[in-house]
Amino acid sequence: MGGVRRVRGLGCFCQKGASALALAASAFFVFAGSAWGAAYPSTGPASAGQVRTHAPAPLPTGAIRPYAKGGVTDAGNKALVGSQAKLKSLSGIAPGTVIDAAQIDFEDVDKYFMWWDIEEGDNLFSRINGKSYQKNDVVPVSSLKYLKLPHYNFDGQIQVGELVVGADVKDDFLNIFKELFLAQYQIQSMYLVDNYWVGNGTDTDSASIDENNTSAFCFRAATASENLSWHAYGRAIDINPQQNPYVSYANGTPQWSHENANGYIDRDTGLPHVITTEDLAYQTFLKYGFIWGGELGTVRDYQHFAKPIETP
């Protein structure tokens, strides 16, 4: 999220900058992810079938559409978790669930990268309505899709994640995370920001990042502006935000918001999960046409990748 926000670093405050991106000659929207270095709880390795904290409300019902042809859904899948059987899909398995790698069919992982429509009145819509989704005339709920997919967590375990993204970039996100999964790229957690809702999009985003949570959609305007963030369109994502904080260099020295991001301000330490131009996430997102917030000049949103809307 762009705009102005007061962030603390080295004992002082700074403004959070924004890059304006033109959508048309008469209007523009802001590109910048809401980025706050933050801590996440050290829960230790989970057992197969265990659900991490902040597991969501009941899963969406209705038709489940695999992202690739030939995918199979199975409402009884949940009962298979923890057994020796290969999972046919992630249907019925809650986000945050840790899955034994032996249950993944690595010869056909496409079936684990799934998406749902979101329709007014269904239980998924009820979960986000009035929270990450606000009634508006710009982003209809029909333009959003719900994704469920596997990822590796910081313990090296396979964990179920979830995202809401724009329908027109759905396949990009699924392809990207499939490539990252096959490379065993680690993401601490991946839940909807609605799990952390505290009354408004800005503070909820901060609460999500306090858990080092990776998230995408949240309908919110840039601070001190009427312009929308690319997160409001489901076209942006923040990856491992503690290790990849928002940092301002506007005053010549780095300034950031949370002391527990201190060890990640220097981007050349070689610490795990730090995104640089050598990082696989950077390379993969850019391959699919995304731009990185870590290359914004005096403000660096290291966690943030976005795919702006192309205009003539």
ABEGO torsion letter per residue (X at the ends): XBEBBBBBBGGBBBBBBBBBBBABAABBBBBEBBBBBBBBBBAEBBBBGBBBBGBBBBBBBEBBBBABBGBBBBAAAAAABGBABBBABABGBBBGBBBBAAABBAABAAAABBBBBBBBGBAAAAAABGBABBBBAABBAAABBBBBBBBBBAAGBBBBBBBBBBAAAAAAAAAAAAAAAAAGBBBABBBBAAAABAGBAAAAAAAAAAAGBBBBBBBBBBBGBABBBAAAAGABBBBGAAABBBBBAAAGBBBBABAAAAAAABAAAGBBGBBBAABAAAAAAAAAGBBBAAAAEABBBAABBBBBBBBX
